[in-house]
Amino acid sequence: MREIFQLAVLLLIVGGCQRPPEPTGKHAELYDLGFDMKMLMSHVIEPAAEVPWDSAGEIVTIDGTEDLAPRDEEGWHRVEAAGATLVETGNLLLLPRRDRGTEDWRQFSRSLSAMGHKVMSAAEAKDKDALFQAGADLYSVCVACHQVYVPEPQTRPGGSAAGETRE
């Protein structure tokens, strides 16, 4: 009886370690993709990217120089969390129905994740120079992608430039 019990436990453990099958057919719709690309960009990616951009470098005025780097743990944590959002957003861009099916799209998406990791590393080290470089690299990835997938910038209410993505 004891051997049967041990065998049953072993089978449960081994069965629980298997990866679930990839979604197919009716199960392929497991993801809530309620945000179109424009909403994903304006509500998730852009706000996350703004955090490192607004947290790096200096502003020089007639009154002096203001260092934009975070000044406390909370500020550095905010930058780290934004980096994590960018990492995961790169993955969101590769989900079914968002993936454009081209290698350049996939590379831009992976690069967005990689830049998120750079932002996180800079924040974890509290390295304002590394954060500045990570922000510059992130900007380069965004611009390169937008040159391909946002061909004609539009103006948002308030006058700032925004682009429509090809659907």
Secondary structure, DSSP 8 states (H G I E B T S, - for coil): -HHHHHHHHHHHHHHHTS------GGGGGGS---S-HHHHIIIIIHHHHHHHHHTSSEEEETTEEEE-S--SHHHHHHHHHHHHHHHHHHHHTTSTTT--SSHHHHHHHHHHHHHHHHHHHHHHHT-HHHHHHHHHHHHHHHHHHHHHH--SEEE-TTS-EEE----
